[in-house]
Each structure stands twice: as C-alpha cells, then as structure tokens.
Amino acid sequence: MELLEGIETRRSSRAFKSTPIPRDVMEKILLTAGRSPSYTNTQPWEVAVVGGQKKDELSKAIFELAKAKAATSSDIPHPQSWPPELEQRFREHGARRLATIGVARDDTVGRENLRLSNFEFYGAPCVVFLFMDSTLSSWSIYDVGLFSQSLILAAHSFGIGSCLQASITNYPDAIRDFLGLPPTRKLIIGISLGYPDPEAVINTYRSTRITLDDFVQWYE
Ligand SMILES: Cc1cc2nc3c(=O)[nH]c(=O)nc-3n(C[C@H](O)[C@H](O)[C@H](O)COP(=O)(O)O)c2cc1C
C-alpha cells in the first residue's frame, strides 16, 4: 500500500471479525511502529499486547467497572470543556456516529450500549495498551502519539483495522493490576486491533475533516 493512500484510507473500525492476528504480523507492526521519531530518540513507549482468553478476562473486568459507572481515574485527565469550534466538531462526531447506527439522541439504552462496547474492545481479537514511565514529560506523550499513528498505519497496511480508545484508559489501576504492572507505568492509550467486520453498520461511519483554510495560515 502506498504511503499517502494508507494515511488517507485509514479509519477507525468499531466492529471486528474474531480472526486472530498472526504473531509474526503483530511483531512486524510493532517493529515498524518502533521506527517512529521521538524526543532525542528516547523511545518512551512500552507496549502490552493482550489477546485470547487474557483479553476476554481483562475486558470483563473493565466492562463491569464501566457498567457499574465506577469512579474513573485516567492517568491523563479527560478534558472537561473544549473551545467552541472543537466542541462543535466533537458534538457533530457523536451525533453522526449515533445516526449511523440508528440510535436516537434520547435513546439512553442505545447510547449506553455504544459506550460500553468500548470496554468489549468492539469485539476485537487483540488490544494493545501503550504505557510510559510516569516521570516523563508531555513530550513523551507526544512521542507515544507518534508511535500510535505508526502502529495503526502499519496495521492498516496488513488490512488490520484499529480503534484508538481513550475511554478504556478510565480504569488504569485495574488494567495495571491485571497486567502485573506497577503504578509507575503511566497508561496513555488503548488500541483495539483486528480484521474489520465489513457487514457491521458501525463500520460504515465516516468521520469528516475541517478544510485546509480552517487550520492553515500561510506566511509568505
Ligand atoms: C486520543 C484518541 C482517543 C480516542 N478515543 C476513542 C474512544 O474512546 N472510543 C472510540 O470509539 N473512538 C476513539 N477515538 C477515535 C476517534 O473518534 C476517531 O479517530 C475520530 O473520530 C476520527 O475518525 P477516524 O479515526 O475514523 O478517521 C479516539 C481517537 C484518539 C486520537
């Protein structure tokens, strides 16, 4: 797959086939993501790859917390408010995604099921958690972001869909306990990975983008 085409055609998948990702393919994806640039080549990313029964057990643990609306404590706090233009984009995304799957705004059950499906990793056979040392600065979060984009693009080149999920970082202590990691490992993001289910309506959702004029100023 050509590079620009890969960047342009990647999109989040939110329903997957159960087909596992072969180990050699996952290794290639992770090695490729490891080529990402980082602040003074510090490569702060630490990756937990969770599949098979372990993935089901972890999903169950955090699904129960999410269902019970247990108090959340993301290592990176979620924004409490947005500048108006960003809030508009965020609301538009939410509304269009609900419309795609035929869930009305006042359908509290449908909306809750959509929220909870995050914690089932959207049925993906594999979920990857990215951590870094908790003493690192925001520059390292930036680096882990670059790693994330490389990872999902490399996955895409193998026909593997992905969904970055801040929502599944809501219960970092439960995830660390499950993985046997100490509190010094800061959870940055979770990424569900698998072969996209082409029949799933949710996978027909297409996000929009602002135009060049909306985000570029030329100085010449
Ligand atoms: C940091 C970050 C967190 C995200 N968290 C979630 C999430 O919790 N659940 C979800 O379904 N999608 C999540 N997404 C996916 C975004 O909604 C998606 O990337 C955006 O709407 C653009 O759509 P596209 O990926 O299909 O191009 C997240 C994306 C990023 C970059």
The ligand as an ORCA input file, in Angstrom:
! r2SCAN-3c Opt
* xyz 0 1
  C      -6.628     10.096     21.604
  C      -7.813      9.437     20.942
  C      -8.790      8.838     21.731
  C      -9.879      8.196     21.136
  N     -10.793      7.550     21.936
  C     -11.808      6.868     21.371
  C     -12.694      6.107     22.186
  O     -12.577      6.048     23.410
  N     -13.677      5.408     21.562
  C     -13.828      5.418     20.207
  O     -14.730      4.753     19.705
  N     -13.005      6.146     19.403
  C     -11.998      6.856     19.956
  N     -11.114      7.550     19.161
  C     -11.278      7.536     17.705
  C     -11.762      8.892     17.197
  O     -13.127      9.059     17.489
  C     -11.509      8.941     15.669
  O     -10.123      8.823     15.416
  C     -12.019     10.244     15.046
  O     -13.409     10.352     15.202
  C     -11.667     10.325     13.552
  O     -12.206      9.213     12.875
  P     -11.279      8.194     12.052
  O     -10.301      7.574     13.017
  O     -12.241      7.167     11.510
  O     -10.572      8.946     10.985
  C     -10.026      8.197     19.719
  C      -9.027      8.805     18.941
  C      -7.932      9.398     19.524
  C      -6.864     10.017     18.671
*
